[in-house]
Amino acid sequence: MRDAEQGGSWVTALLRVVQDVVLLLKDLATDPRLPRAERVAAGLAVAYLLSPVDLVPDWIPGLGQADDAVVAVLAFRRLLNAAGYDVVYELWRGGDEGLALVLTLAGVQE
């Protein structure tokens, strides 16, 4: 039972981080401190992540979710470079551990 509870909390934490990334991209899409092209890129990334239509269908195990992860990571890297760490940190709605995880997954060092 304990393993199932830990697994559930891990899944819940992961879903929370994914939600925080989508909210961050949405906030960056409307932040006037970013150039228009970067805001458009953020908006397109959010639209893709929320869209039921993907380049790789979600019903394909592993690969179906990989395209969403790639889009999120590429958008995050691009927007972090454009906005700067301080703006991203200011707009991040999740905890510091979640942001550290996202930075690590994106291959970015603080």
HELIX and SHEET records of a PDB file:
HELIX    1   1 ARG A    2  ALA A   29  1                                  28    
HELIX    2   2 ARG A   36  LEU A   50  1                                  15    
HELIX    3   3 LEU A   63  ALA A   83  1                                  21    
HELIX    4   4 TYR A   85  LEU A   91  1                                   7    
HELIX    5   5 ASP A   96  LEU A  105  1                                  10    
END                                                                             
